[in-house]
Amino acid sequence: MTGGKWQDRVKSVEQRASSFQSSPLSCPYKPRLSQPWQPSSIWRLFPRQNAAIGFAQHIKQDVHIFSLEKEGSDAGQRIFLVTSYSELWHYYSTHRQSLMHCYEVILEGAVCKLYFDLEFHKASNTHLDGKMMVAKLIQYVCEKLEEVYGLHCSAKDVLDLDSSTSDKFSRHLIFMLPNAAFKDNSHVGRFIHEILHPATNNLHKSSPEALRKNMDDVEGSQAKRRKTDKKDLGFLTVNNEKGQEQLFVDLGVYTKNRNFRLYKSSKLGKNAAFIVAEDNKFVPKPSKQITKEERIFLASLITNVSFTGQRILTYDMPQKSTAGSECPTLQRESHSSDLLGDQKTSPFKEVDEFVLTLVHKDGIQGSIRRWNYFACEQLLVYDIEKFRWCHNVKRFHKSNNIIIVVDLKDEVWYQRCHDPECRRQNYRSSSFPLPQEVCMSHLLMEDEEDQAYLTDELGNIELAVTAPAESTSTAPSEDTEGWGEWA
């Protein structure tokens, strides 16, 4: 090689080196947390919701599902992130540009908190006082919680988040019920629809036929109660931009696998992130290991509910008692004797079938009375009836049924008990392994093509080089059905 060509080659290399120094190539992001109390790291991005759900439910790590709106993408395009709460918060606080439009996926069937999405157009409602409306709604809901479930709560138990702008009043309310949570967000929705029925029934946009039908459905003391409530709930009526009356409360945020916007996140194309409202009265419990900001973030998560034997609340279609009044179903996770109105299977049919094999023995045909799914801890909790064998006393209880808890992460099951003496001892049996054919890790068939997006160390989210063509499509997929507007 001649001296001139060699110098040209050296000059070319130097130019490339200079270019890489000014615009370095970022390495793929490898999740890692430095604190010993924090969980092992998982950070996976999926173009499809069902793939993210399948991955999250079939691995042993403590992970949850979030959806992201990506800057530069078309409206409605979603990326689904599977990671732990700690991991998300660590990078949520760092990579604000790529994670500033983030939503919690409220999984179908998951035990959850009571929550509200509130909003109205300011220019169309200049006569309204949003703060006063929020305070009155909280007071009314607390009264109904005490009336229906015997729960005592106040504004101090409600996290109030605000993303209002000059154009729109917008709040999220998350109730931290004392030692209680709802079976899932469909039960939350039915409860809220029922207690706000007088307000929805009184909207002018309702047709005369609909109003007559609703009134035909109420009788006796129920009709009298609603007639009284109508004047009390008038403050919930607002006008939309076209001047039509609608409800202050968005009743469309209780669908399955709902996306609910996170604390400190804004909608794509907007610059109004949720912050703690000025009139918020909720204060998270102190913790030496977690900052106040992170405690608020964790409190704001709708399905961040642990299995601690608390009451699990349900609200089915109101029944009529002999007096003609409503009889909403009330369940207590460890103590209720009320039958659930339906007997639907859990999100894990294979696990349901395995549990039934445990209670079909020695000629005894036990059954699943009800189940509750704690997505936060990946626990399925089964209340069993007609099968009372207890590992604690080594015999069948005379009258009290048992509980079978299936830990999907550790792939084990164990027994707890409704018996007062066993409860007093806080008895829990030894853990027994799940059969391989039931284990979620065995059922998972991971598709590498689902890893269509990658995050680099700078927090940028981009398509992977080998991403399939279908993942770049912005057309709504079958996973978007039933989502409605994002809250």
Secondary structure as the mmCIF struct_conf table of DSSP 4:
data_model
#
loop_
_struct_conf.conf_type_id
_struct_conf.id
_struct_conf.beg_label_comp_id
_struct_conf.beg_label_asym_id
_struct_conf.beg_label_seq_id
_struct_conf.end_label_comp_id
_struct_conf.end_label_asym_id
_struct_conf.end_label_seq_id
HELX_RH_AL_P HELX_RH_AL_P1 GLY A 3 SER A 22
BEND BEND1 SER A 23 SER A 23
HELX_LH_PP_P HELX_LH_PP_P1 PRO A 24 CYS A 27
STRN STRN1 PRO A 28 PRO A 28
HELX_LH_PP_P HELX_LH_PP_P2 TYR A 29 TYR A 29
TURN_TY1_P TURN_TY1_P1 PRO A 36 TRP A 37
BEND BEND2 GLN A 38 GLN A 38
HELX_LH_PP_P HELX_LH_PP_P3 PRO A 39 SER A 41
STRN STRN2 TRP A 43 PHE A 46
BEND BEND3 PRO A 47 ARG A 48
HELX_RH_AL_P HELX_RH_AL_P2 GLN A 49 GLN A 57
TURN_TY1_P TURN_TY1_P2 HIS A 58 HIS A 58
BEND BEND4 ILE A 59 GLN A 61
STRN STRN3 HIS A 64 LEU A 68
HELX_LH_PP_P HELX_LH_PP_P4 GLU A 69 LYS A 70
TURN_TY1_P TURN_TY1_P3 GLU A 71 GLY A 72
BEND BEND5 SER A 73 SER A 73
HELX_LH_PP_P HELX_LH_PP_P5 ASP A 74 ASP A 74
TURN_TY1_P TURN_TY1_P4 ALA A 75 GLY A 76
STRN STRN4 ILE A 79 THR A 83
HELX_RH_AL_P HELX_RH_AL_P3 TYR A 85 TYR A 92
TURN_TY1_P TURN_TY1_P5 SER A 93 THR A 94
HELX_RH_AL_P HELX_RH_AL_P4 ARG A 96 LEU A 99
BEND BEND6 MET A 100 HIS A 101
STRN STRN5 CYS A 102 ILE A 106
TURN_TY1_P TURN_TY1_P6 GLU A 108 GLY A 109
STRN STRN6 ALA A 110 ALA A 110
STRN STRN7 CYS A 112 CYS A 112
STRN STRN8 LEU A 114 HIS A 121
BEND BEND7 LYS A 122 LYS A 122
TURN_TY1_P TURN_TY1_P7 ALA A 123 SER A 124
TURN_TY1_P TURN_TY1_P8 THR A 126 HIS A 127
HELX_RH_AL_P HELX_RH_AL_P5 GLY A 130 TYR A 149
HELX_RH_3T_P HELX_RH_3T_P1 ALA A 155 ASP A 157
STRN STRN9 VAL A 158 ASP A 162
BEND BEND8 SER A 166 ASP A 167
STRN STRN10 LYS A 168 PHE A 175
TURN_TY1_P TURN_TY1_P9 PRO A 178 ASN A 179
STRN STRN11 ALA A 180 PHE A 182
BEND BEND9 LYS A 183 LYS A 183
HELX_RH_AL_P HELX_RH_AL_P6 ASN A 185 ILE A 195
TURN_TY1_P TURN_TY1_P10 LEU A 196 LEU A 196
HELX_RH_AL_P HELX_RH_AL_P7 HIS A 197 ASN A 201
TURN_TY1_P TURN_TY1_P11 ASN A 202 ASN A 202
TURN_TY1_P TURN_TY1_P12 HIS A 204 LYS A 205
BEND BEND10 SER A 206 SER A 206
HELX_RH_AL_P HELX_RH_AL_P8 PRO A 208 ASP A 216
TURN_TY1_P TURN_TY1_P13 ASP A 217 ASP A 217
HELX_RH_AL_P HELX_RH_AL_P9 GLY A 220 ASP A 232
TURN_TY1_P TURN_TY1_P14 LEU A 233 LEU A 233
HELX_RH_3T_P HELX_RH_3T_P2 GLY A 234 LEU A 236
STRN STRN12 THR A 237 ASN A 239
TURN_TY1_P TURN_TY1_P15 GLU A 241 LYS A 242
BEND BEND11 GLY A 243 GLY A 243
STRN STRN13 GLU A 245 LEU A 247
BEND BEND12 PHE A 248 PHE A 248
STRN STRN14 VAL A 249 VAL A 249
TURN_TY1_P TURN_TY1_P16 LEU A 251 GLY A 252
BEND BEND13 THR A 255 THR A 255
TURN_TY1_P TURN_TY1_P17 LYS A 256 ASN A 257
STRN STRN15 ARG A 258 ARG A 261
HELX_LH_PP_P HELX_LH_PP_P6 LEU A 262 LEU A 262
STRN STRN16 TYR A 263 TYR A 263
TURN_TY1_P TURN_TY1_P18 LYS A 264 LYS A 264
TURN_TY1_P TURN_TY1_P19 LEU A 268 GLY A 269
STRN STRN17 PHE A 274 PHE A 274
STRN STRN18 ILE A 275 VAL A 276
TURN_TY1_P TURN_TY1_P20 GLU A 278 ASP A 279
HELX_LH_PP_P HELX_LH_PP_P7 PRO A 284 PRO A 286
BEND BEND14 LYS A 288 ILE A 290
HELX_RH_AL_P HELX_RH_AL_P10 LYS A 292 SER A 300
TURN_TY1_P TURN_TY1_P21 ILE A 302 THR A 303
BEND BEND15 THR A 308 GLY A 309
STRN STRN19 ARG A 311 LEU A 313
BEND BEND16 MET A 317 MET A 317
HELX_LH_PP_P HELX_LH_PP_P8 PRO A 318 GLN A 319
STRN STRN20 LYS A 320 LYS A 320
TURN_TY1_P TURN_TY1_P22 THR A 322 ALA A 323
BEND BEND17 GLY A 324 GLY A 324
STRN STRN21 GLU A 326 GLU A 326
TURN_TY1_P TURN_TY1_P23 GLU A 333 HIS A 335
HELX_LH_PP_P HELX_LH_PP_P9 ASP A 338 LEU A 340
BEND BEND18 GLY A 341 GLY A 341
BEND BEND19 PRO A 347 PRO A 347
HELX_RH_AL_P HELX_RH_AL_P11 LYS A 349 LEU A 358
TURN_TY1_P TURN_TY1_P24 VAL A 359 VAL A 359
STRN STRN22 HIS A 360 LYS A 361
TURN_TY1_P TURN_TY1_P25 ASP A 362 GLY A 363
STRN STRN23 ILE A 364 GLN A 365
STRN STRN24 SER A 367 PHE A 374
TURN_TY1_P TURN_TY1_P26 ALA A 375 GLN A 378
STRN STRN25 LEU A 379 GLU A 385
BEND BEND20 LYS A 386 LYS A 386
STRN STRN26 TRP A 389 CYS A 390
TURN_TY1_P TURN_TY1_P27 HIS A 391 LYS A 394
STRN STRN27 ARG A 395 PHE A 396
BEND BEND21 LYS A 398 SER A 399
STRN STRN28 ILE A 402 ASP A 407
TURN_TY1_P TURN_TY1_P28 LEU A 408 GLU A 411
STRN STRN29 VAL A 412 CYS A 417
BEND BEND22 ASP A 419 ASP A 419
HELX_RH_AL_P HELX_RH_AL_P12 PRO A 420 ARG A 424
TURN_TY1_P TURN_TY1_P29 GLN A 425 ASN A 426
STRN STRN30 PHE A 432 PRO A 433
HELX_LH_PP_P HELX_LH_PP_P10 LEU A 434 PRO A 435
TURN_TY1_P TURN_TY1_P30 GLN A 436 VAL A 438
HELX_RH_AL_P HELX_RH_AL_P13 MET A 440 LEU A 443
HELX_RH_3T_P HELX_RH_3T_P3 GLU A 448 ASP A 450
STRN STRN31 TYR A 453 THR A 455
STRN STRN32 ASP A 456 ASP A 456
TURN_TY1_P TURN_TY1_P31 GLU A 457 LEU A 458
STRN STRN33 ILE A 461 LEU A 463
TURN_TY1_P TURN_TY1_P32 VAL A 465 THR A 466
HELX_RH_3T_P HELX_RH_3T_P4 ALA A 469 THR A 472
BEND BEND23 ALA A 475 ALA A 475
HELX_RH_3T_P HELX_RH_3T_P5 GLU A 478 THR A 480
TURN_TY1_P TURN_TY1_P33 GLU A 481 GLY A 482
BEND BEND24 GLU A 485 GLU A 485
#
